[in-house]
Amino acid sequence: MAVSAASAAATAAAAVAAESAATLLRASPLMLPPLPLLPLPPLAVSLATAAAAAATTAAAVAAPAARLVGTAAGLVAAAAAASRVAAAAAATPAVQSAALAAVAAAGDIPPHVALIMDGNRRWARASALDAVAGYPAGSDVLLDTLRSCLALGVATVTVYAFSIENFKRPPAEVNRIMELATQMLTEMLSHSSLISANRIRVRILGDRSLLPLPLRAAAARAEVATRGHDGPTLNIAFAYTSRHEMAAAVATLVAAADDGRIPADAITPAAVEACLFTGPAYGGGGGAGDGEGEEEQGAPPPPARGGAVDLLVRTSGERRLSDFLCWQGGGARLAFRPVLWPDFSAWELLRVVLAYQAAARARRRNERRVAVAAAAGAAAGTSGTASVVQGAGRKLESSAAAAGAGGTPAGGGAPAAPLHPAVAALVADVCRRHYAAVDVDATAAAAAEEGSGG
């Protein structure tokens, strides 16, 4: 007698509820044994809740099936079937949502996640498809991953879509990628339930002068349409490399110093950071206003983290950054996953976030031990040793709580130093000119569309 569909579903749900957390933990690179020392009760509870309607254990279903079949092979077959159904259940939105919510409640969430979406062409070739066929599949995965990041509470997602070095690929392939990128940006605005409902702000990072006019227009329209959004930010790096970005930032500052607009000694790391594509000079970092209104345009930008990355993930198994966010990622936790980008899933994201949380907890424990030991050593021989140690412990607990509420516990770096007033004025001016150029591209696109429609 075969295992019934209801029993198979029950087995799948129970397997997900009972074993998904342990599987994720074992798969995480920094989850060292013994695992019982690293419990995540909210994850198990949430998964169990999702599976409560069919809370039958895998053994309870597989064992009777084996007895009915009468052979050891029956047990193996039943277990294999249960495993397949469990995998299918794990891919359902309900189970993924439960896991995402549980991980969000279990610890620190990286405020800024960067993704190197590598492996599209290899995925296409492995699927016996044309090389560029992997990019549409990768675009769908990007939207799914963005949804997962939203569920976790990630504030900024930056993706590496196209490097300046990629222009060296065959012209036919580059042209096709440009067409697909134009289509993706155009369609992205139609995802009102994702972009508009979550008030996601879309920004393009890179050298727009290298892009064909249709893609520049699509990028401008996406930015203008979402400029007023106050929710999470999606940065898409296109025609981008870190070397190009840093060289452009330094060139802007040096030119201003040569013109006498800023003093030479005002060219500091904070000034360079403000002029990066992720900084307030280009509308990032909570900086120089949104380009609307004289007061906002004229106001100096506040100090910003310049888009500092907390967690950087690369797919495909490659273990290099490929000139992506090298300044911003100096304090980031790095995660290299062997899966090709079109196969990246919410579970892959959960693996790296769980490792990030484990690293954050370990870091805070270590900082607490070091600080308490230092305080005890400094107070040695005095009557206030106990109170000093307790005070240091309370201070660190407070810092840990603040980090858990949205800090950067596993990296990311401290906020930048205040900008020199002349640099702040320069940054605000660069931001105004940047928005003006984007508006010109968007207006030209609208006019061209209206002309073709008429």
Contacts in CASP RR format, 6 or more apart in sequence:
PFRMAT RR
TARGET T0000
AUTHOR 0000-0000-0000
METHOD contacts of the structure
MODEL  1
MAVSAASAAATAAAAVAAESAATLLRASPLMLPPLPLLPLPPLAVSLATA
AAAAATTAAAVAAPAARLVGTAAGLVAAAAAASRVAAAAAATPAVQSAAL
AAVAAAGDIPPHVALIMDGNRRWARASALDAVAGYPAGSDVLLDTLRSCL
ALGVATVTVYAFSIENFKRPPAEVNRIMELATQMLTEMLSHSSLISANRI
RVRILGDRSLLPLPLRAAAARAEVATRGHDGPTLNIAFAYTSRHEMAAAV
ATLVAAADDGRIPADAITPAAVEACLFTGPAYGGGGGAGDGEGEEEQGAP
PPPARGGAVDLLVRTSGERRLSDFLCWQGGGARLAFRPVLWPDFSAWELL
RVVLAYQAAARARRRNERRVAVAAAAGAAAGTSGTASVVQGAGRKLESSA
AAAGAGGTPAGGGAPAAPLHPAVAALVADVCRRHYAAVDVDATAAAAAEE
GSGG
1 65 0 8 1.000
1 68 0 8 1.000
1 69 0 8 1.000
2 65 0 8 1.000
3 11 0 8 1.000
3 61 0 8 1.000
3 62 0 8 1.000
3 65 0 8 1.000
3 78 0 8 1.000
3 81 0 8 1.000
3 82 0 8 1.000
6 54 0 8 1.000
7 56 0 8 1.000
7 61 0 8 1.000
7 65 0 8 1.000
8 61 0 8 1.000
8 81 0 8 1.000
8 82 0 8 1.000
8 85 0 8 1.000
9 54 0 8 1.000
9 85 0 8 1.000
9 89 0 8 1.000
10 54 0 8 1.000
10 55 0 8 1.000
10 56 0 8 1.000
10 61 0 8 1.000
11 56 0 8 1.000
11 57 0 8 1.000
11 58 0 8 1.000
11 61 0 8 1.000
11 62 0 8 1.000
11 82 0 8 1.000
11 85 0 8 1.000
11 86 0 8 1.000
12 54 0 8 1.000
12 82 0 8 1.000
12 85 0 8 1.000
12 86 0 8 1.000
12 88 0 8 1.000
12 89 0 8 1.000
13 50 0 8 1.000
13 51 0 8 1.000
13 53 0 8 1.000
13 54 0 8 1.000
13 55 0 8 1.000
13 56 0 8 1.000
13 89 0 8 1.000
14 51 0 8 1.000
14 54 0 8 1.000
14 55 0 8 1.000
14 56 0 8 1.000
14 57 0 8 1.000
14 58 0 8 1.000
14 61 0 8 1.000
15 58 0 8 1.000
15 82 0 8 1.000
15 83 0 8 1.000
15 86 0 8 1.000
15 89 0 8 1.000
16 47 0 8 1.000
16 50 0 8 1.000
16 51 0 8 1.000
16 86 0 8 1.000
16 89 0 8 1.000
16 90 0 8 1.000
16 95 0 8 1.000
17 44 0 8 1.000
17 47 0 8 1.000
17 48 0 8 1.000
17 50 0 8 1.000
17 51 0 8 1.000
17 55 0 8 1.000
18 48 0 8 1.000
18 57 0 8 1.000
18 58 0 8 1.000
20 43 0 8 1.000
20 47 0 8 1.000
20 90 0 8 1.000
20 95 0 8 1.000
20 99 0 8 1.000
21 40 0 8 1.000
21 43 0 8 1.000
21 44 0 8 1.000
21 47 0 8 1.000
22 35 0 8 1.000
24 43 0 8 1.000
24 347 0 8 1.000
24 350 0 8 1.000
24 351 0 8 1.000
24 354 0 8 1.000
25 31 0 8 1.000
25 35 0 8 1.000
25 38 0 8 1.000
25 40 0 8 1.000
25 354 0 8 1.000
26 35 0 8 1.000
27 351 0 8 1.000
28 351 0 8 1.000
28 352 0 8 1.000
28 354 0 8 1.000
28 355 0 8 1.000
28 358 0 8 1.000
29 335 0 8 1.000
29 355 0 8 1.000
30 355 0 8 1.000
30 358 0 8 1.000
30 359 0 8 1.000
31 38 0 8 1.000
31 354 0 8 1.000
31 355 0 8 1.000
31 358 0 8 1.000
38 358 0 8 1.000
40 102 0 8 1.000
40 103 0 8 1.000
40 106 0 8 1.000
40 354 0 8 1.000
42 102 0 8 1.000
42 105 0 8 1.000
42 106 0 8 1.000
43 99 0 8 1.000
43 102 0 8 1.000
43 103 0 8 1.000
43 106 0 8 1.000
44 102 0 8 1.000
45 102 0 8 1.000
46 98 0 8 1.000
46 99 0 8 1.000
46 101 0 8 1.000
46 102 0 8 1.000
46 105 0 8 1.000
47 95 0 8 1.000
47 98 0 8 1.000
47 99 0 8 1.000
47 102 0 8 1.000
48 55 0 8 1.000
49 98 0 8 1.000
50 94 0 8 1.000
50 95 0 8 1.000
50 98 0 8 1.000
51 95 0 8 1.000
58 79 0 8 1.000
58 82 0 8 1.000
58 86 0 8 1.000
61 78 0 8 1.000
61 82 0 8 1.000
62 75 0 8 1.000
62 78 0 8 1.000
62 79 0 8 1.000
62 82 0 8 1.000
63 75 0 8 1.000
65 74 0 8 1.000
65 75 0 8 1.000
65 78 0 8 1.000
66 72 0 8 1.000
66 74 0 8 1.000
66 75 0 8 1.000
66 78 0 8 1.000
69 75 0 8 1.000
69 77 0 8 1.000
69 78 0 8 1.000
89 95 0 8 1.000
90 96 0 8 1.000
90 347 0 8 1.000
91 345 0 8 1.000
96 148 0 8 1.000
96 346 0 8 1.000
96 347 0 8 1.000
97 151 0 8 1.000
99 346 0 8 1.000
99 347 0 8 1.000
99 350 0 8 1.000
100 148 0 8 1.000
100 151 0 8 1.000
100 152 0 8 1.000
100 346 0 8 1.000
100 350 0 8 1.000
101 151 0 8 1.000
103 152 0 8 1.000
103 350 0 8 1.000
103 353 0 8 1.000
103 354 0 8 1.000
103 357 0 8 1.000
104 151 0 8 1.000
104 152 0 8 1.000
104 153 0 8 1.000
106 354 0 8 1.000
106 357 0 8 1.000
107 357 0 8 1.000
107 360 0 8 1.000
107 361 0 8 1.000
107 404 0 8 1.000
108 356 0 8 1.000
108 357 0 8 1.000
108 360 0 8 1.000
108 361 0 8 1.000
108 403 0 8 1.000
108 404 0 8 1.000
108 406 0 8 1.000
108 407 0 8 1.000
108 409 0 8 1.000
108 410 0 8 1.000
109 152 0 8 1.000
109 153 0 8 1.000
109 154 0 8 1.000
109 353 0 8 1.000
109 406 0 8 1.000
110 154 0 8 1.000
110 310 0 8 1.000
110 311 0 8 1.000
110 333 0 8 1.000
110 353 0 8 1.000
110 356 0 8 1.000
110 408 0 8 1.000
110 410 0 8 1.000
111 154 0 8 1.000
111 155 0 8 1.000
111 156 0 8 1.000
111 310 0 8 1.000
111 406 0 8 1.000
111 407 0 8 1.000
111 408 0 8 1.000
112 154 0 8 1.000
112 155 0 8 1.000
112 156 0 8 1.000
112 157 0 8 1.000
112 158 0 8 1.000
112 307 0 8 1.000
112 308 0 8 1.000
112 309 0 8 1.000
112 310 0 8 1.000
112 311 0 8 1.000
112 328 0 8 1.000
112 412 0 8 1.000
113 149 0 8 1.000
113 154 0 8 1.000
113 156 0 8 1.000
113 157 0 8 1.000
113 158 0 8 1.000
113 309 0 8 1.000
113 310 0 8 1.000
113 311 0 8 1.000
113 312 0 8 1.000
113 313 0 8 1.000
114 157 0 8 1.000
114 158 0 8 1.000
114 159 0 8 1.000
114 160 0 8 1.000
114 309 0 8 1.000
114 311 0 8 1.000
114 312 0 8 1.000
114 313 0 8 1.000
114 324 0 8 1.000
114 325 0 8 1.000
114 328 0 8 1.000
114 329 0 8 1.000
114 332 0 8 1.000
115 145 0 8 1.000
115 157 0 8 1.000
115 158 0 8 1.000
115 159 0 8 1.000
115 160 0 8 1.000
115 312 0 8 1.000
115 313 0 8 1.000
115 314 0 8 1.000
115 315 0 8 1.000
116 160 0 8 1.000
116 312 0 8 1.000
116 313 0 8 1.000
116 314 0 8 1.000
116 315 0 8 1.000
116 321 0 8 1.000
116 322 0 8 1.000
116 324 0 8 1.000
117 138 0 8 1.000
117 141 0 8 1.000
117 142 0 8 1.000
117 159 0 8 1.000
117 160 0 8 1.000
117 161 0 8 1.000
117 315 0 8 1.000
117 341 0 8 1.000
117 344 0 8 1.000
118 314 0 8 1.000
118 315 0 8 1.000
118 316 0 8 1.000
118 317 0 8 1.000
118 318 0 8 1.000
118 322 0 8 1.000
118 340 0 8 1.000
118 341 0 8 1.000
119 315 0 8 1.000
119 316 0 8 1.000
119 340 0 8 1.000
119 341 0 8 1.000
119 342 0 8 1.000
120 134 0 8 1.000
120 135 0 8 1.000
120 137 0 8 1.000
120 138 0 8 1.000
120 340 0 8 1.000
120 341 0 8 1.000
120 342 0 8 1.000
121 131 0 8 1.000
121 132 0 8 1.000
121 134 0 8 1.000
122 316 0 8 1.000
122 340 0 8 1.000
123 134 0 8 1.000
123 137 0 8 1.000
123 340 0 8 1.000
123 341 0 8 1.000
123 342 0 8 1.000
123 343 0 8 1.000
124 130 0 8 1.000
124 131 0 8 1.000
124 132 0 8 1.000
124 133 0 8 1.000
124 134 0 8 1.000
124 137 0 8 1.000
125 131 0 8 1.000
126 340 0 8 1.000
127 133 0 8 1.000
127 134 0 8 1.000
131 173 0 8 1.000
132 173 0 8 1.000
132 176 0 8 1.000
132 177 0 8 1.000
132 180 0 8 1.000
134 342 0 8 1.000
135 176 0 8 1.000
135 177 0 8 1.000
135 180 0 8 1.000
136 180 0 8 1.000
137 342 0 8 1.000
138 341 0 8 1.000
138 342 0 8 1.000
139 180 0 8 1.000
139 184 0 8 1.000
140 342 0 8 1.000
141 341 0 8 1.000
141 342 0 8 1.000
141 343 0 8 1.000
141 344 0 8 1.000
141 345 0 8 1.000
142 159 0 8 1.000
143 188 0 8 1.000
143 191 0 8 1.000
143 194 0 8 1.000
144 345 0 8 1.000
144 346 0 8 1.000
145 157 0 8 1.000
145 344 0 8 1.000
145 346 0 8 1.000
145 349 0 8 1.000
146 157 0 8 1.000
146 194 0 8 1.000
146 200 0 8 1.000
146 234 0 8 1.000
147 194 0 8 1.000
148 346 0 8 1.000
148 349 0 8 1.000
149 157 0 8 1.000
149 232 0 8 1.000
149 349 0 8 1.000
150 194 0 8 1.000
150 198 0 8 1.000
150 200 0 8 1.000
150 232 0 8 1.000
152 349 0 8 1.000
152 353 0 8 1.000
153 232 0 8 1.000
154 232 0 8 1.000
155 232 0 8 1.000
155 233 0 8 1.000
156 232 0 8 1.000
156 233 0 8 1.000
156 234 0 8 1.000
156 235 0 8 1.000
156 307 0 8 1.000
157 232 0 8 1.000
157 233 0 8 1.000
157 234 0 8 1.000
157 235 0 8 1.000
158 205 0 8 1.000
158 234 0 8 1.000
158 235 0 8 1.000
158 236 0 8 1.000
158 237 0 8 1.000
158 278 0 8 1.000
158 307 0 8 1.000
158 309 0 8 1.000
158 325 0 8 1.000
159 234 0 8 1.000
159 235 0 8 1.000
159 236 0 8 1.000
159 237 0 8 1.000
160 237 0 8 1.000
160 240 0 8 1.000
160 322 0 8 1.000
160 324 0 8 1.000
160 325 0 8 1.000
161 181 0 8 1.000
161 236 0 8 1.000
161 237 0 8 1.000
161 238 0 8 1.000
162 177 0 8 1.000
162 181 0 8 1.000
162 237 0 8 1.000
162 238 0 8 1.000
162 239 0 8 1.000
162 240 0 8 1.000
163 240 0 8 1.000
163 241 0 8 1.000
163 322 0 8 1.000
163 323 0 8 1.000
163 324 0 8 1.000
164 207 0 8 1.000
164 210 0 8 1.000
164 239 0 8 1.000
164 240 0 8 1.000
164 241 0 8 1.000
164 244 0 8 1.000
165 241 0 8 1.000
165 322 0 8 1.000
165 323 0 8 1.000
166 174 0 8 1.000
166 177 0 8 1.000
167 174 0 8 1.000
167 210 0 8 1.000
167 239 0 8 1.000
178 211 0 8 1.000
178 212 0 8 1.000
178 214 0 8 1.000
178 215 0 8 1.000
179 214 0 8 1.000
181 215 0 8 1.000
181 218 0 8 1.000
181 238 0 8 1.000
182 214 0 8 1.000
182 215 0 8 1.000
182 218 0 8 1.000
185 202 0 8 1.000
185 215 0 8 1.000
185 218 0 8 1.000
185 219 0 8 1.000
185 221 0 8 1.000
185 222 0 8 1.000
185 236 0 8 1.000
186 218 0 8 1.000
186 221 0 8 1.000
188 195 0 8 1.000
188 202 0 8 1.000
188 222 0 8 1.000
189 195 0 8 1.000
189 221 0 8 1.000
189 222 0 8 1.000
189 225 0 8 1.000
189 226 0 8 1.000
194 200 0 8 1.000
195 202 0 8 1.000
195 226 0 8 1.000
195 229 0 8 1.000
196 229 0 8 1.000
198 231 0 8 1.000
198 232 0 8 1.000
199 226 0 8 1.000
199 229 0 8 1.000
199 230 0 8 1.000
199 231 0 8 1.000
199 232 0 8 1.000
200 226 0 8 1.000
200 229 0 8 1.000
200 231 0 8 1.000
200 232 0 8 1.000
200 233 0 8 1.000
200 234 0 8 1.000
201 226 0 8 1.000
201 227 0 8 1.000
201 228 0 8 1.000
201 229 0 8 1.000
201 230 0 8 1.000
201 231 0 8 1.000
201 232 0 8 1.000
201 233 0 8 1.000
201 234 0 8 1.000
202 222 0 8 1.000
202 223 0 8 1.000
202 225 0 8 1.000
202 226 0 8 1.000
202 233 0 8 1.000
202 234 0 8 1.000
202 236 0 8 1.000
203 223 0 8 1.000
203 233 0 8 1.000
203 234 0 8 1.000
203 235 0 8 1.000
203 236 0 8 1.000
203 282 0 8 1.000
203 283 0 8 1.000
203 284 0 8 1.000
204 219 0 8 1.000
204 222 0 8 1.000
204 223 0 8 1.000
204 235 0 8 1.000
204 236 0 8 1.000
204 237 0 8 1.000
204 238 0 8 1.000
205 235 0 8 1.000
205 236 0 8 1.000
205 237 0 8 1.000
205 238 0 8 1.000
205 240 0 8 1.000
205 245 0 8 1.000
205 277 0 8 1.000
205 278 0 8 1.000
205 282 0 8 1.000
206 237 0 8 1.000
206 238 0 8 1.000
206 239 0 8 1.000
206 240 0 8 1.000
206 244 0 8 1.000
206 245 0 8 1.000
206 277 0 8 1.000
207 239 0 8 1.000
207 240 0 8 1.000
207 244 0 8 1.000
207 248 0 8 1.000
208 216 0 8 1.000
208 219 0 8 1.000
208 239 0 8 1.000
208 437 0 8 1.000
208 441 0 8 1.000
210 239 0 8 1.000
211 219 0 8 1.000
211 238 0 8 1.000
211 239 0 8 1.000
215 238 0 8 1.000
216 441 0 8 1.000
217 441 0 8 1.000
217 442 0 8 1.000
217 444 0 8 1.000
217 445 0 8 1.000
217 448 0 8 1.000
218 445 0 8 1.000
219 236 0 8 1.000
219 238 0 8 1.000
219 441 0 8 1.000
220 438 0 8 1.000
220 439 0 8 1.000
220 440 0 8 1.000
220 441 0 8 1.000
220 442 0 8 1.000
220 445 0 8 1.000
221 442 0 8 1.000
221 445 0 8 1.000
221 446 0 8 1.000
223 438 0 8 1.000
223 442 0 8 1.000
224 438 0 8 1.000
224 439 0 8 1.000
224 442 0 8 1.000
227 290 0 8 1.000
227 291 0 8 1.000
227 292 0 8 1.000
227 435 0 8 1.000
228 290 0 8 1.000
228 292 0 8 1.000
233 284 0 8 1.000
235 278 0 8 1.000
237 277 0 8 1.000
237 324 0 8 1.000
237 325 0 8 1.000
240 277 0 8 1.000
240 324 0 8 1.000
241 323 0 8 1.000
241 324 0 8 1.000
242 321 0 8 1.000
242 323 0 8 1.000
242 324 0 8 1.000
242 325 0 8 1.000
242 326 0 8 1.000
242 327 0 8 1.000
243 323 0 8 1.000
243 326 0 8 1.000
245 276 0 8 1.000
245 277 0 8 1.000
245 327 0 8 1.000
246 272 0 8 1.000
246 276 0 8 1.000
246 326 0 8 1.000
246 327 0 8 1.000
248 275 0 8 1.000
249 272 0 8 1.000
249 273 0 8 1.000
249 275 0 8 1.000
249 276 0 8 1.000
249 281 0 8 1.000
250 267 0 8 1.000
250 272 0 8 1.000
250 275 0 8 1.000
252 275 0 8 1.000
252 281 0 8 1.000
252 426 0 8 1.000
252 430 0 8 1.000
253 262 0 8 1.000
253 266 0 8 1.000
253 267 0 8 1.000
253 271 0 8 1.000
253 272 0 8 1.000
253 275 0 8 1.000
253 423 0 8 1.000
253 426 0 8 1.000
254 267 0 8 1.000
256 262 0 8 1.000
256 423 0 8 1.000
256 426 0 8 1.000
257 263 0 8 1.000
257 264 0 8 1.000
257 266 0 8 1.000
257 267 0 8 1.000
261 422 0 8 1.000
261 425 0 8 1.000
261 426 0 8 1.000
262 271 0 8 1.000
262 420 0 8 1.000
262 422 0 8 1.000
262 423 0 8 1.000
262 426 0 8 1.000
263 420 0 8 1.000
263 422 0 8 1.000
266 419 0 8 1.000
266 420 0 8 1.000
266 422 0 8 1.000
266 423 0 8 1.000
268 417 0 8 1.000
268 420 0 8 1.000
269 416 0 8 1.000
269 417 0 8 1.000
270 303 0 8 1.000
270 416 0 8 1.000
270 417 0 8 1.000
270 418 0 8 1.000
270 419 0 8 1.000
271 419 0 8 1.000
271 420 0 8 1.000
271 423 0 8 1.000
272 327 0 8 1.000
273 279 0 8 1.000
273 304 0 8 1.000
273 306 0 8 1.000
273 327 0 8 1.000
273 416 0 8 1.000
274 280 0 8 1.000
274 281 0 8 1.000
274 301 0 8 1.000
274 304 0 8 1.000
274 306 0 8 1.000
274 416 0 8 1.000
274 419 0 8 1.000
274 423 0 8 1.000
274 427 0 8 1.000
275 281 0 8 1.000
275 427 0 8 1.000
275 430 0 8 1.000
276 282 0 8 1.000
276 306 0 8 1.000
276 307 0 8 1.000
276 327 0 8 1.000
276 328 0 8 1.000
278 284 0 8 1.000
278 285 0 8 1.000
278 306 0 8 1.000
278 307 0 8 1.000
278 325 0 8 1.000
278 328 0 8 1.000
279 285 0 8 1.000
279 287 0 8 1.000
279 304 0 8 1.000
279 306 0 8 1.000
279 307 0 8 1.000
280 286 0 8 1.000
280 287 0 8 1.000
280 288 0 8 1.000
280 289 0 8 1.000
280 301 0 8 1.000
280 302 0 8 1.000
280 304 0 8 1.000
280 306 0 8 1.000
280 427 0 8 1.000
280 428 0 8 1.000
280 431 0 8 1.000
281 288 0 8 1.000
281 427 0 8 1.000
281 430 0 8 1.000
281 431 0 8 1.000
281 434 0 8 1.000
282 430 0 8 1.000
282 431 0 8 1.000
282 434 0 8 1.000
283 289 0 8 1.000
283 290 0 8 1.000
283 431 0 8 1.000
283 434 0 8 1.000
283 435 0 8 1.000
284 304 0 8 1.000
284 306 0 8 1.000
284 307 0 8 1.000
285 304 0 8 1.000
285 305 0 8 1.000
285 306 0 8 1.000
285 307 0 8 1.000
286 301 0 8 1.000
286 302 0 8 1.000
286 304 0 8 1.000
287 301 0 8 1.000
287 302 0 8 1.000
287 304 0 8 1.000
287 427 0 8 1.000
287 431 0 8 1.000
288 296 0 8 1.000
288 297 0 8 1.000
288 299 0 8 1.000
288 300 0 8 1.000
288 301 0 8 1.000
288 427 0 8 1.000
288 428 0 8 1.000
288 430 0 8 1.000
288 431 0 8 1.000
288 432 0 8 1.000
289 296 0 8 1.000
289 297 0 8 1.000
289 299 0 8 1.000
289 301 0 8 1.000
289 431 0 8 1.000
290 296 0 8 1.000
290 435 0 8 1.000
291 297 0 8 1.000
291 431 0 8 1.000
291 432 0 8 1.000
291 435 0 8 1.000
297 428 0 8 1.000
297 431 0 8 1.000
297 432 0 8 1.000
298 428 0 8 1.000
298 432 0 8 1.000
299 428 0 8 1.000
300 419 0 8 1.000
300 421 0 8 1.000
300 424 0 8 1.000
300 425 0 8 1.000
300 427 0 8 1.000
300 428 0 8 1.000
301 419 0 8 1.000
301 424 0 8 1.000
301 427 0 8 1.000
301 428 0 8 1.000
301 431 0 8 1.000
303 415 0 8 1.000
303 416 0 8 1.000
303 417 0 8 1.000
303 418 0 8 1.000
303 419 0 8 1.000
304 415 0 8 1.000
304 416 0 8 1.000
305 412 0 8 1.000
305 413 0 8 1.000
305 415 0 8 1.000
305 416 0 8 1.000
306 328 0 8 1.000
306 416 0 8 1.000
307 328 0 8 1.000
308 328 0 8 1.000
308 329 0 8 1.000
308 330 0 8 1.000
308 331 0 8 1.000
308 332 0 8 1.000
308 408 0 8 1.000
308 412 0 8 1.000
308 413 0 8 1.000
309 325 0 8 1.000
309 328 0 8 1.000
309 329 0 8 1.000
309 330 0 8 1.000
309 331 0 8 1.000
309 332 0 8 1.000
309 412 0 8 1.000
310 332 0 8 1.000
310 333 0 8 1.000
310 356 0 8 1.000
310 408 0 8 1.000
310 410 0 8 1.000
310 411 0 8 1.000
310 412 0 8 1.000
311 332 0 8 1.000
311 333 0 8 1.000
311 335 0 8 1.000
311 352 0 8 1.000
311 353 0 8 1.000
311 356 0 8 1.000
311 410 0 8 1.000
312 321 0 8 1.000
312 324 0 8 1.000
312 325 0 8 1.000
312 329 0 8 1.000
312 332 0 8 1.000
312 333 0 8 1.000
312 334 0 8 1.000
312 335 0 8 1.000
313 335 0 8 1.000
313 336 0 8 1.000
313 337 0 8 1.000
313 349 0 8 1.000
313 352 0 8 1.000
314 320 0 8 1.000
314 321 0 8 1.000
314 334 0 8 1.000
314 335 0 8 1.000
314 336 0 8 1.000
314 337 0 8 1.000
315 337 0 8 1.000
315 338 0 8 1.000
315 339 0 8 1.000
315 340 0 8 1.000
315 341 0 8 1.000
315 344 0 8 1.000
315 348 0 8 1.000
316 337 0 8 1.000
316 338 0 8 1.000
316 339 0 8 1.000
316 340 0 8 1.000
316 341 0 8 1.000
317 336 0 8 1.000
317 337 0 8 1.000
317 338 0 8 1.000
317 339 0 8 1.000
318 336 0 8 1.000
319 336 0 8 1.000
325 332 0 8 1.000
329 412 0 8 1.000
330 412 0 8 1.000
330 413 0 8 1.000
331 411 0 8 1.000
331 412 0 8 1.000
331 413 0 8 1.000
332 411 0 8 1.000
332 412 0 8 1.000
333 355 0 8 1.000
333 356 0 8 1.000
333 359 0 8 1.000
333 410 0 8 1.000
333 411 0 8 1.000
335 352 0 8 1.000
335 355 0 8 1.000
335 356 0 8 1.000
337 344 0 8 1.000
337 348 0 8 1.000
337 351 0 8 1.000
337 352 0 8 1.000
339 345 0 8 1.000
339 348 0 8 1.000
356 410 0 8 1.000
359 410 0 8 1.000
360 403 0 8 1.000
360 404 0 8 1.000
360 409 0 8 1.000
360 410 0 8 1.000
363 409 0 8 1.000
363 410 0 8 1.000
364 396 0 8 1.000
364 400 0 8 1.000
364 403 0 8 1.000
364 409 0 8 1.000
367 396 0 8 1.000
368 393 0 8 1.000
368 396 0 8 1.000
368 397 0 8 1.000
368 400 0 8 1.000
371 392 0 8 1.000
371 393 0 8 1.000
371 395 0 8 1.000
371 396 0 8 1.000
372 389 0 8 1.000
372 392 0 8 1.000
372 393 0 8 1.000
372 396 0 8 1.000
374 392 0 8 1.000
375 388 0 8 1.000
375 389 0 8 1.000
375 391 0 8 1.000
375 392 0 8 1.000
375 393 0 8 1.000
376 385 0 8 1.000
376 388 0 8 1.000
376 389 0 8 1.000
378 388 0 8 1.000
379 385 0 8 1.000
379 388 0 8 1.000
379 389 0 8 1.000
382 388 0 8 1.000
400 409 0 8 1.000
403 409 0 8 1.000
419 427 0 8 1.000
END
